[in-house]
């Protein structure tokens, strides 16, 4: 922001360019930029909310589910997940039936779960995430979450899910993503 502030002092107008994308990310990024500059208006906030809502839930796929109907905690989890995986994996994770998930341990900094024939283990204190599906293996190098880890994060307490995700985002280099 310092360079932008410096440029704005030297000229009458400063323009920004945001490359468009079919999901509307350019618009969303522009509005986030406006928020950082504290020049976003309420109408901009509404537009951003509609873009996020559409990108998360699709036009009709979620049966009218809206961000307003989610708790603040669940909405934040969606937003944090978008920083560590893609929208399609989030959607597939949410679709996994609760019957297919069994939380084996949930205490302090440890989460252990079984989803179908797969295992997910998260140790927040040691910053280790272990799992064993093929998609997970493909994403280990880039530290990308798969649908099974998404399902686990949506199934534990929102507070714990947020702690885990924030740590993964803020301390990405300290996290170890491992295969069983």
N, C-alpha and C positions, 0 to 999 in steps of 0.2 A: 503493500500500500504506500510506502514512502515515495516511490518513484511516481506513482499516480498523483499523489498529493503535490509533489514538486511540479509535475507537468501542469496540473490544474492552476497553480499559482502563476504560471508563465503564459497561459493562454486564456481565451474567453470560454472555449468549449473543449472538452476532451471526449473523444469517441472511443468506444470499445467494439471489437469484432468478436463474435462468438459463432464458430462454425456450426451450421445446423445439422441436425441428426433426426432420423425419422421418429425417434422416441421423444423428441422435444428437449433433449438434454441441454442444447444451447440456450434455450429460453430459461430453463431451470437454473443453469449456471449463471446466466446474466442476472437473474433475480437474486441469487445468492450473493453475487458481487454487489448488487445494489443494497442488500441487507448489510453487508460488511461496511459499506460507505454510509449507512444509515439514511439512505434516500429512497428506500422502497416504501411504497404506499400500500394501503390495505388491499387495493385491487391487484397489486403485484403478488401479495401473499396468497390471495385466492387463486390466481392463475397458477402459481407454483403448486399449491395444494392439489388442484385439479390434474396437473401434469403427473405428479407423483402418484395420485390415486389411479389414474388411467394406466400408468406404467406398472404399478404393483398389481392391480386387480383386473385390468383389461376392461373392455367395454361392457361385456355382460357375463363374462366367465364366472364372476364371483357372486352372481345373484343379487346385485344391488349393494353388496358390502361396500361401505364407505369408510374413509379414514376417521370421520367423525364418530363412527360406531365402534371404533377400536379404542381401548384405553390408551392413555398417553404412553404407558410403558410398552405396550405391544407395537404402537406406531413407531416408537424410537427403535425397537428391535428390528423392524423392517428396514428402517433407514440405516442402521448400523450394518445389517447384513449385506446391504447393497455395496458396502465398502470392501467386503471380503468374499463375495460371490456374485453371481449374476441373477437376474430376475427369474429366468426359467428354472434355475435350481431352487430358488426360494419357493416358487409356485409348486414345483414337484414335491418339495419337502412338506409344505403345508397340506398337500393332498394325501400324504401317507396317513393311513388310518391309525387312530389311537390304539386300536386293538393289536396292531403290529409292533407297538413300542412297549418296552418294559424297562422302567428305571430301576436299576439294581442297587445303586448307591447314590445318595445325594446328601453330602455333608460338607460343611465348611468350604473347602476349595476343591472338592472332588465330585465329579459326576461320572457315573458308569451306567451305560444303557445297552440294551439289545434291541435291534430293529431287524425283524425277520431273522436271517442267519448272520447278521453283521453285529459288530461290537463297536461302541464309541466310548472312549475314555478321555476325560478332560481333567487335567490337574492344573488348576489356576496358579497355585503357589509355585510349582516347578515350570510352568508355562509349557506344558506338553499336551498335545492332542494326538491320540492314537485311534486309528480306524482301519478298516480292511475291505472296503468296496473298491471296484475297479476305477470308478470315477475319482474317488479319493486319491488313489495311487497316481492318476494322471495329473492331479492338481497339487501334489505335495510340494513340488519345486517352487511354484508361485504362491503357495500357501492360500489356496482357494478351497472354500468349504463345499462339500457335496450336500445333496438333499437330505441324507440321513443325519448329518450334524445339524442342519437347519431344523429338522423335526425335533431333535433333542433340545435345541436352544428354545424352541417355542413351547416345549413341554415342561421345562423347569420354571422356577420362579422368575418373573421378569427382572427382578433385581439382580439375580445371579447371572442370567443371560446377558444383561447389560454390562455387568462387571467383566465377564469373559470377553465379550465382543470389544469393549473399549480397550481392554488390555491387548487383545490381538491387533487392534488397529494402531494404538499408540506405541506398542512395544513389539512390533512385528518381527524385528530381527532377533529378539530374545526368545521367541516361540519356536518350539521344535514340533513339526508335523511329522508323525511317524506312521509306518505301516505295521501291522501285527505280524 
